[in-house]
């Protein structure tokens, strides 16, 4: 997609001049004044000297030049319009794109036209330079190879390019070539880094909604003897006890670098696991494989002590708790790390003799008999992460949860413990790493503010690592100083001792030379998509009215970063749709069906649920202004009437709905039978995101609303509501993710889907009403449907329908498409590769056939595109 900017005309600098010369003008003025009795207020001018003529205002001259773009990270085949802006000595700024001379760096994987249109031709990094007269400006860009996942029936799937953000809580690198890099996240699964393509490969997409808890990965480990074998510790397997659901800790193993996984049997022990709990990033790897005997694996739990697994048959392990001589705390974070020291040799069974474990609240413990007995070697109570040098020296980082301010670094070697905290480093520590090729080189990092220290003598002396600023390829929407929060893993790359990786609350950074006088960090975020997406909409805007700017590919509201206008699904957005101090969330977003460039969103500040986030746009999200009056509440869901964007209904979090007729200046209580319309139970938690409020897309002033089994309709702009008292085909009470989806081509044609909660083992059929919600009937051509959406069809009256669910005879969840209003269905995703386990939102594109988006709660946004979409991408299909 070509993103084009409007270029305002430069103001004329010519001035209208008098036909008189300056001297003649002055004489004429004096003569006129002298003929008067008085001048300038009546004082006599006889014999006075006229005031001097003020000097002419100097013509503004160009002072600086800047290059801007809708985003600086894009994919092969994309184009985007660059803008050159000159700032003048009078403080004004003007667009000089058309007069600038544009060039790209030598050998760049891109081209740039004389008008600043950039085209990405291959993967790589480069800079663009704009020159105007003696001024020049540059902008760095990154081009990545798009990664696609094959679907079915001509469809492919790919991620919308957002690049984050989310907490990457751990990183491990395999010690053998090709030195695979694996990361774990708190809610977004696990990834492997493709060093050749410089992008991340998601490893858990094959898991569906019934196993979605697996996307919280507590720890990750590799088999040091086999480059193909990797383990993860995650919640997997659901057990119901009344209305409560338990998801025990499981250790899973893959023998194909993460493409497929098998349980090892730990789940039967019902151990607690909490990948998104406190200390998730400051504590170390709780999972480790014996480097001498890969048939032995240890798991350090949060509340159930340290466990040892021994392989029995196939991928099954016999899991047992270790010796009682090691403390087994019952509160998190529990046992914070476990690791092996190969320098002590092995026992007669081939198992590594020396192990270490950190127990929060107790200290560091060592075993010299392959884990049979343990002895406390340090009483410092808050050990969190650790690393072993090739000579057997143990390095431990001490600290607390994210934001802790006290801690240190210790070394244990030759049976002696020594405090080696960097002098003056008054901080809690998290990451610690040792160079695999040199046991004397150690790095340690504070758990905030990117404070990293390096020692070349095992911690006897330290030097602080000075960082160059800014970082390279920082997504533009990251707030100032990103990467300063939640520092987690720190790892020296075994493939290159100067290369270092670090993870934090925003993602992954890497430097090519930690020894440089000023260390340059690069964000490695290609295809790392961990945003929790609450809602995706695709207003069918072709061109923004009054401009030549194409309509956005999509709009979204998300956790932490509020939301985005995605001008292109392949280009990282430059900005969020609202500003905030730390993290904030968008929860509801909608557009006006008849004036689709108008949209509105609501949300909340995650540091204070009472603080609203909001926005109204009349230009397809190019600019936003806040809702004038947010007194009714925060978050929840909002809808715009089909005929007038000033008419809206808002159902705030945990509050009764309200309506407005003037764009949100005055809100009035919505009523049913003379009483306030009840607050929806589905909106009683600010994180819940069921689509329980929407406008009919055709009928003026008509809305639909759902509250825990009650279906309401208003036809007077939300003022009064009628409870339809529907006879439901299935009882829909207590379903958090209930969705009301009107047909955009037919008034009163309403569809509903219910995605069961994790403690609801049953499934819900897709239901349909052709009478405005008076009656609903099940769609029997599907077994069930969790989400439903509409997209452009073969004609205007019959849009395509998309669902996430299951068709009769199928055995796994998938995305399906119907071209005949649900009579028949075609599967367009491939479940063994992708099941959309964290799906929160489904939305089709009414401008383009065979184009559908899926918003996920920890895996960003993916889109499926078929042959009729016209979308082509480079050949980069990864069949895994």
ZILIN-V175327 format. One record per pair of residues at least 12 apart in sequence whose C-alpha atoms are under 6 Angstrom apart, sorted by the first residue. I is the first residue (numbers start at 1). GAP is how many residues later the second one is. D is the distance in Angstrom with one decimal. If there is no record, write none. Layout:
# ZILIN-V175327
I&GAP&D / I&GAP&D
This chain:
# ZILIN-V175327
1&78&5.9 / 2&77&5.1 / 2&78&5.0 / 3&77&4.8 / 3&78&5.1 / 4&77&5.0 / 4&545&5.7 / 7&88&5.8 / 60&28&5.9 / 60&29&5.4 / 60&30&5.7 / 61&27&5.3 / 61&28&5.6 / 62&25&5.9 / 62&26&4.4 / 63&24&5.6 / 63&25&5.0 / 63&26&5.8 / 64&22&5.7 / 64&23&5.2 / 65&20&5.7 / 65&21&4.5 / 65&72&5.7 / 66&18&5.7 / 66&19&5.3 / 66&71&5.4 / 67&16&5.7 / 67&17&4.7 / 68&14&5.9 / 68&15&5.3 / 69&13&4.9 / 70&504&5.6 / 71&500&5.9 / 71&501&5.4 / 71&502&5.7 / 71&503&5.1 / 72&69&4.9 / 73&68&5.9 / 73&69&4.8 / 73&70&6.0 / 73&498&5.9 / 73&499&5.8 / 74&69&5.1 / 74&496&5.8 / 74&497&4.6 / 75&68&5.2 / 75&69&4.9 / 75&70&5.8 / 75&71&5.9 / 75&495&5.9 / 76&44&5.1 / 76&45&5.5 / 76&46&5.4 / 76&69&5.7 / 77&43&5.3 / 77&44&5.8 / 78&41&5.9 / 78&42&5.5 / 79&39&5.3 / 79&40&4.4 / 80&37&5.9 / 80&38&5.3 / 81&36&4.6 / 82&34&5.1 / 83&14&5.3 / 84&12&5.4 / 84&13&4.6 / 98&17&5.2 / 100&30&5.8 / 100&31&5.4 / 100&32&5.0 / 101&29&5.5 / 101&30&5.0 / 102&12&5.9 / 102&27&5.8 / 102&28&4.7 / 103&25&5.8 / 103&26&5.3 / 104&23&5.9 / 104&24&4.5 / 105&21&6.0 / 105&22&5.5 / 108&18&5.4 / 109&12&5.4 / 109&13&4.9 / 109&15&6.0 / 123&20&4.8 / 123&21&4.8 / 123&22&5.7 / 124&18&6.0 / 124&19&5.2 / 125&16&5.8 / 125&17&4.6 / 126&14&5.8 / 126&15&5.5 / 127&12&5.4 / 127&13&4.3 / 127&14&5.9 / 147&729&5.8 / 148&729&5.0 / 149&728&6.0 / 149&729&5.8 / 151&677&5.6 / 151&678&4.1 / 151&679&4.8 / 152&676&4.5 / 152&677&5.2 / 152&678&5.8 / 153&675&5.7 / 154&712&5.4 / 155&673&5.7 / 155&710&5.3 / 155&711&4.2 / 156&708&5.5 / 156&709&5.6 / 157&706&5.6 / 157&707&4.5 / 158&704&5.4 / 158&705&5.6 / 159&702&5.8 / 159&703&4.1 / 160&409&4.8 / 160&410&6.0 / 160&701&5.5 / 160&702&5.5 / 161&408&5.9 / 161&409&5.0 / 161&410&5.7 / 161&411&5.3 / 162&410&4.8 / 163&362&5.3 / 163&365&5.5 / 163&366&5.4 / 164&364&6.0 / 164&365&4.8 / 164&366&5.3 / 164&367&5.8 / 165&341&4.8 / 165&365&5.8 / 165&366&5.5 / 166&339&5.6 / 166&340&4.9 / 166&341&6.0 / 166&364&5.2 / 166&365&6.0 / 167&18&5.8 / 167&337&5.9 / 167&338&4.0 / 167&339&5.7 / 168&16&5.9 / 168&17&4.5 / 168&335&5.6 / 168&336&5.6 / 168&339&5.4 / 169&15&5.9 / 169&16&5.3 / 169&112&4.3 / 169&319&5.7 / 170&13&5.6 / 170&14&5.2 / 170&319&5.1 / 171&12&4.4 / 171&318&5.9 / 181&12&5.3 / 184&33&5.7 / 185&32&5.9 / 186&30&4.9 / 186&31&6.0 / 186&89&5.2 / 186&90&4.8 / 187&28&5.3 / 187&29&4.4 / 187&671&5.4 / 188&27&5.2 / 188&342&5.1 / 188&670&4.3 / 188&671&5.4 / 189&26&3.9 / 189&27&5.7 / 189&28&5.8 / 190&13&5.6 / 191&12&5.3 / 199&327&4.7 / 199&328&5.8 / 200&327&5.3 / 200&328&5.7 / 203&55&5.4 / 205&629&4.9 / 206&626&5.5 / 206&627&4.8 / 206&628&4.4 / 206&629&5.3 / 207&628&5.7 / 207&630&5.6 / 208&627&4.7 / 208&628&5.7 / 208&629&3.7 / 209&628&4.1 / 212&625&4.9 / 212&626&5.9 / 213&22&5.6 / 214&20&5.4 / 214&21&5.1 / 214&22&5.4 / 216&59&5.1 / 217&16&6.0 / 217&17&4.6 / 217&58&5.5 / 218&15&5.4 / 218&16&5.5 / 218&57&4.4 / 219&13&5.7 / 219&14&5.1 / 219&66&5.3 / 219&67&5.7 / 219&68&5.7 / 220&12&4.4 / 221&66&5.8 / 221&67&5.4 / 223&66&5.8 / 224&67&5.4 / 228&27&5.1 / 228&28&5.1 / 228&29&4.8 / 229&25&5.5 / 229&26&4.3 / 229&28&5.9 / 230&23&5.9 / 230&24&5.4 / 231&21&5.6 / 231&22&4.4 / 232&19&5.7 / 232&20&5.4 / 233&17&5.7 / 233&18&4.4 / 234&15&5.6 / 234&16&5.5 / 235&12&5.5 / 235&13&5.3 / 235&14&4.6 / 235&15&5.7 / 236&14&5.7 / 245&514&5.3 / 248&19&5.5 / 248&22&4.9 / 248&23&5.4 / 248&24&5.7 / 249&18&5.5 / 249&22&5.3 / 249&23&5.8 / 249&24&5.2 / 250&16&5.0 / 250&17&4.6 / 251&13&5.8 / 252&12&5.7 / 264&51&5.6 / 264&52&4.5 / 264&53&5.5 / 265&51&5.9 / 279&122&4.7 / 281&207&4.9 / 282&148&5.1 / 282&206&5.4 / 283&53&5.4 / 283&101&4.5 / 283&102&5.5 / 284&52&5.9 / 284&53&5.1 / 284&100&5.9 / 284&101&4.3 / 285&52&5.3 / 286&13&5.5 / 286&14&4.6 / 286&51&4.7 / 286&52&5.8 / 287&12&4.6 / 292&59&5.8 / 292&60&5.8 / 293&58&5.3 / 295&15&5.7 / 295&16&5.1 / 296&13&5.7 / 296&14&4.8 / 297&12&5.1 / 300&35&5.2 / 301&34&5.8 / 302&30&4.8 / 302&31&4.8 / 302&32&4.2 / 302&33&5.9 / 303&26&5.8 / 303&27&4.1 / 303&28&5.1 / 303&29&5.8 / 303&31&5.6 / 304&26&6.0 / 305&23&4.1 / 306&15&5.9 / 306&16&5.9 / 307&13&5.5 / 307&14&4.3 / 307&15&5.5 / 308&12&5.4 / 323&49&5.7 / 323&50&5.8 / 325&48&6.0 / 325&49&5.5 / 326&48&5.6 / 334&25&5.9 / 334&26&5.5 / 335&23&5.7 / 335&24&4.4 / 336&22&5.3 / 336&23&5.9 / 336&48&5.5 / 337&20&5.5 / 337&21&5.3 / 338&18&5.6 / 338&19&4.3 / 339&16&5.7 / 339&17&5.5 / 340&15&4.5 / 341&13&5.3 / 341&14&5.9 / 341&51&5.9 / 343&49&5.5 / 352&18&5.8 / 353&15&5.2 / 353&16&4.9 / 353&17&4.1 / 354&13&5.5 / 354&14&4.5 / 355&12&5.1 / 358&25&5.4 / 360&21&5.8 / 360&22&4.9 / 360&23&5.9 / 361&20&4.4 / 361&21&5.7 / 362&19&4.6 / 363&15&5.4 / 363&16&4.5 / 363&17&5.1 / 363&18&4.6 / 364&12&5.8 / 364&13&5.7 / 364&14&5.0 / 365&12&5.5 / 382&16&5.4 / 382&17&5.8 / 383&15&4.5 / 384&13&5.8 / 384&14&5.5 / 385&12&5.2 / 387&46&5.5 / 389&45&5.8 / 389&50&4.9 / 390&49&5.6 / 393&19&5.9 / 393&20&4.8 / 394&17&5.6 / 394&18&5.0 / 395&15&5.7 / 395&16&4.6 / 396&13&5.7 / 396&14&5.2 / 397&12&4.7 / 397&32&5.4 / 397&33&5.7 / 398&31&5.6 / 399&29&4.2 / 399&30&5.1 / 402&84&5.7 / 404&24&5.7 / 405&22&4.6 / 405&23&4.9 / 406&21&4.7 / 406&22&4.4 / 407&20&5.7 / 407&21&4.0 / 407&22&5.9 / 408&13&5.0 / 408&21&5.8 / 409&12&4.5 / 420&39&5.5 / 422&40&5.9 / 428&18&5.6 / 428&19&6.0 / 429&16&5.7 / 429&17&4.1 / 429&18&5.1 / 430&15&5.9 / 430&16&5.7 / 430&17&5.0 / 430&58&5.8 / 431&13&5.7 / 431&14&5.1 / 431&57&5.6 / 431&58&4.8 / 431&59&4.7 / 432&12&4.3 / 432&58&5.8 / 433&58&5.4 / 435&57&5.8 / 440&16&5.3 / 440&17&4.9 / 440&18&4.6 / 441&14&5.6 / 441&15&4.4 / 442&12&5.8 / 442&13&5.2 / 442&16&5.9 / 447&39&5.9 / 447&40&4.7 / 448&36&5.4 / 448&37&5.1 / 448&38&5.7 / 448&39&5.4 / 449&35&4.1 / 450&34&5.4 / 452&13&5.5 / 453&12&5.6 / 466&52&5.2 / 467&51&5.2 / 467&52&4.5 / 468&50&5.2 / 468&51&5.4 / 468&52&5.1 / 471&50&5.2 / 471&51&5.7 / 472&50&4.5 / 473&50&5.7 / 474&49&5.8 / 476&98&4.8 / 477&97&5.2 / 477&98&4.3 / 477&99&6.0 / 483&23&6.0 / 485&20&5.9 / 486&18&4.9 / 486&19&4.9 / 487&17&4.2 / 488&15&5.4 / 488&16&5.2 / 489&13&5.5 / 489&14&5.3 / 490&12&4.6 / 498&15&4.7 / 498&16&5.4 / 499&12&5.5 / 499&13&4.4 / 499&14&5.4 / 508&15&5.9 / 508&16&5.5 / 509&13&5.4 / 509&14&4.4 / 509&15&5.6 / 510&12&5.3 / 529&330&5.3 / 529&331&5.0 / 530&328&4.6 / 530&329&4.5 / 530&330&5.3 / 531&327&5.1 / 531&328&6.0 / 531&329&4.7 / 532&26&5.7 / 532&27&5.3 / 532&325&4.0 / 532&326&4.4 / 533&25&4.3 / 533&322&5.3 / 533&323&5.3 / 533&324&5.3 / 533&327&6.0 / 534&23&5.7 / 534&24&5.1 / 534&53&5.9 / 535&21&5.7 / 535&22&5.4 / 535&306&5.3 / 536&19&5.9 / 536&20&4.5 / 537&17&5.9 / 537&18&5.4 / 538&16&4.6 / 538&307&5.8 / 539&57&5.6 / 540&306&5.7 / 540&307&5.6 / 552&14&5.7 / 552&15&4.2 / 553&13&5.8 / 553&14&5.5 / 553&15&5.4 / 554&12&5.4 / 557&29&4.6 / 558&27&5.7 / 558&28&5.3 / 559&26&4.2 / 560&23&4.4 / 560&24&4.6 / 560&25&5.2 / 561&23&5.8 / 562&22&5.4 / 562&23&4.2 / 562&24&4.5 / 563&13&5.6 / 563&14&5.6 / 564&12&5.0 / 564&13&5.4 / 565&56&5.8 / 583&23&5.7 / 584&20&5.9 / 584&21&4.2 / 584&22&4.8 / 585&18&5.4 / 585&19&5.4 / 586&16&5.8 / 586&17&4.0 / 587&16&4.9 / 587&48&5.7 / 587&49&6.0 / 588&13&5.4 / 588&14&5.4 / 588&49&4.4 / 588&50&5.8 / 589&12&4.2 / 590&49&5.5 / 592&48&5.3 / 592&50&5.3 / 592&53&5.5 / 593&49&4.7 / 593&104&5.5 / 594&48&5.7 / 594&49&5.6 / 597&21&5.7 / 597&22&5.3 / 597&23&4.3 / 598&19&5.5 / 598&20&4.4 / 599&17&5.9 / 599&18&5.4 / 600&15&5.6 / 600&16&4.4 / 601&13&5.5 / 601&14&5.3 / 602&12&4.4 / 602&33&5.2 / 603&32&3.9 / 604&30&5.8 / 604&31&5.3 / 612&22&4.9 / 614&12&5.3 / 614&13&5.9 / 615&12&5.7 / 627&37&5.8 / 628&36&5.7 / 628&37&5.3 / 629&35&5.8 / 629&36&5.3 / 633&19&5.5 / 634&18&5.4 / 634&19&5.9 / 635&17&5.4 / 635&18&5.3 / 636&15&5.6 / 636&16&4.2 / 636&17&4.4 / 636&47&6.0 / 637&13&6.0 / 637&14&5.3 / 638&12&4.3 / 639&55&5.2 / 639&56&5.8 / 641&54&5.7 / 641&60&5.2 / 642&55&5.2 / 642&56&5.9 / 642&58&5.4 / 643&57&5.2 / 646&15&5.7 / 646&16&5.1 / 646&17&3.9 / 647&13&5.5 / 647&14&4.4 / 648&12&5.4 / 653&30&5.2 / 653&31&5.8 / 653&33&5.8 / 654&25&5.9 / 654&29&5.8 / 654&30&4.5 / 655&24&4.9 / 656&21&5.8 / 656&22&5.4 / 656&23&4.3 / 657&13&5.7 / 658&12&4.9 / 659&59&5.6 / 670&48&6.0 / 670&49&5.0 / 670&50&6.0 / 671&49&4.9 / 672&48&5.6 / 672&49&4.8 / 680&27&4.4 / 681&26&5.9 / 681&27&5.9 / 682&54&5.2 / 690&46&5.9 / 690&47&4.1 / 690&48&5.0 / 690&49&5.9 / 691&48&4.4 / 691&49&6.0 / 692&13&5.4 / 692&14&4.9 / 692&47&5.8 / 692&48&5.9 / 693&12&4.6 / 696&46&5.8 / 697&47&5.0 / 698&49&5.0 / 699&48&5.4 / 701&14&5.6 / 701&15&5.6 / 701&16&4.2 / 702&12&5.4 / 702&13&4.2 / 708&25&4.9 / 708&26&5.9 / 709&23&5.6 / 709&24&5.1 / 711&12&5.7 / 711&13&5.7 / 712&12&5.9 / 724&50&5.7 / 735&21&5.9 / 737&18&5.4 / 738&16&4.6 / 739&13&5.5 / 739&14&5.3 / 740&12&4.8 / 745&52&5.7 / 748&22&5.9 / 748&23&5.5 / 748&24&3.9 / 749&20&5.8 / 749&21&4.5 / 750&18&5.9 / 750&19&5.1 / 751&16&5.8 / 751&17&4.5 / 752&15&5.4 / 753&13&5.2 / 753&32&6.0 / 753&33&5.4 / 753&34&5.3 / 754&32&5.2 / 755&31&4.1 / 764&20&5.3 / 765&19&4.1 / 765&20&5.7 / 766&12&5.8 / 766&13&5.5 / 766&18&5.9 / 766&19&5.1 / 767&12&5.6 / 782&25&4.6 / 783&23&5.6 / 783&24&5.1 / 783&25&5.2 / 784&21&5.5 / 784&22&5.6 / 785&19&5.7 / 785&20&4.1 / 786&18&5.6 / 786&19&5.4 / 787&16&5.5 / 787&17&5.2 / 788&14&5.6 / 788&15&4.4 / 789&12&5.8 / 789&13&5.1 / 789&53&5.9 / 789&54&5.2 / 789&55&5.9 / 790&54&5.2 / 791&53&4.1 / 791&54&4.8 / 791&55&4.6 / 792&54&4.1 / 792&55&5.9 / 792&56&5.8 / 792&57&4.9 / 793&56&6.0 / 800&18&5.7 / 800&19&4.8 / 801&16&5.7 / 801&17&5.1 / 802&14&5.6 / 802&15&4.6 / 803&12&5.6 / 803&13&5.4 / 813&22&5.8 / 814&15&5.7 / 814&17&5.9 / 814&21&5.8 / 815&13&5.8 / 815&14&5.5 / 816&12&5.5 / 838&18&5.0 / 838&19&5.0 / 839&16&5.9 / 839&17&4.2 / 840&15&5.5 / 840&16&5.1 / 841&13&5.7 / 841&14&4.7 / 842&12&4.8 / 848&21&5.7 / 849&19&5.7 / 849&20&5.2 / 850&15&5.5 / 850&16&5.0 / 850&18&5.7 / 850&19&5.1 / 851&13&5.8 / 851&14&4.7 / 851&18&6.0 / 852&12&5.3
